[in-house]
């Protein structure tokens, strides 16, 4: 495996790592995403996602040579001093390990297998990444999201997901309502996580095998049209005048209950 040492911030071979705080539009246009950190990068390297390059300190490269040889194209493993790497990316690095991967093609929802985790208008990248990490950890891999939801391949979402976005099957919906109606007509139960007059408590509900579990934004909640077709609306009863949990936190409770409940 050839390791290329970078000595100049203007080296075009590492242009995808340059000024990362300003490069998100470029990454989105090129259909690539950044893995930031040793743990995140290792998770993605060990997945089926296509790796374009790795930019890391030598200790990491030497420790994981076999994996890098298997997953990274020849001539696309770069290293530099941590100080120079920080000058290139534009902020302080914790581990000095990064990679660029190709975004998988978004799958049509008919190719995904139930049950489904659904994100409706969740614009906070941290929440998107957290929901995906929770989903993979609880055993769910089929994820639907509408166009209003923040891209799961933004740098922050990938980092919060700890790279487990690479293990998800994601389908972006231009009309989420129509997709859910189609699934409902095929026998899929539409279950919304929402506080409303129609809500029942989560602990009193038994999940079916075939369902789509919908989460909405913290500010606006799930869209009214989606709530109107729900087979069930569930909430988490709270105490001590706490109105609700962060959507990422509540998603973990819902998904664990859906997988291991009564």
C-alpha positions, 0 to 999 in steps of 0.5 A: 500500500502506497502512503502519500505524505502531504506537505502543502495545504494547497495539494489538490489531492486532498482538496476534499478535506480543505476547509471542512466548515465551508465544504458541505455544499461541495460534498453534497454536489459530489455525492460524497460524505466525510467520516471524521474521527477514528471510531467513525472512520473504522465503522465506515471502513468496515461497511459496504460503503465505497471509500474514496480516500483516507487522510490520517496520522501515521499511527492509525494507518500503520495500525489498520494497514490490512483494512486500508489495503482492502478498502481504499483505492491504491494511492488514496491513503494520505498522511500529514502532521496533525498540525498541517491536517488542522490547517487543511481542515480548518479546525482542531482535530481530536484523532487526526483520522478522516475519510471520504466515502461515496454516498450510496444511491438512495433506494426506492422505498419498495426495495426496503423491508419492514419495519421502517423508521420514518423521519418527517421534517427533522432539520437538526443534523444531530437529531438525524444522526442520533435517530440513525444510530439508535435505529441501527443499534436497535436492529432497524435498517430501513429508513424513510425520510422526506425532503424537508429532513436534513441530509443524513450525509452531512458531516455532523449527522455522520459523526453523531451517527458514529458512522452507522449511517453506512449500515442503513438503507435510506429512501428519500421521499418526495411525497412522504404522505403518499408513500405512507398511504401506499404502505398502509394499503399494503398492510403496514401499520402507521405509528406516530410518535406524538403528543396529541389528544389521540395519543396512547401511552407507549407502554400500553401498546404492542407493536405489530411485525409490519409497521412504519414508526414516524418521528417529527420535528421538535418544533412542529411535530409530525405533519397533520396529514400524516397524523390523520392516516395514523393507525396509532399515535403514541407518547411517552408519559413524562413526570416532574413537569417535563413536557417531552424528550428530545426527538433523538432520545425519545426515538431510542425509547420507542425503538427499543419498545418496538423491538423488545416490548410485550 
